[in-house]
Amino acid sequence: MKNRIIENRSSAKTFLQTTGSLLFIAGILGYSGKLSMPAYLSYSAAGIGILLTIASAFKK
């Protein structure tokens, strides 16, 4: 039972890191004009991506 909880935590951590990096990449692409999205959306996507990646790095 304990091992299953630890596995779920690590998969959630990798999920957070993947989501964070994808949001960050999407924000950069939106800012550089590759994706057609508003500037505030690309800024917030990049910011949320950075925060998610940092938060998942410190969570154990």
ABEGO torsion letter per residue (X at the ends): XAAAAAAAAAAAAAAAAAAAAAAAAAAAAAAAGABBBBAAAAAAAAAAAAAAAAAAAABX
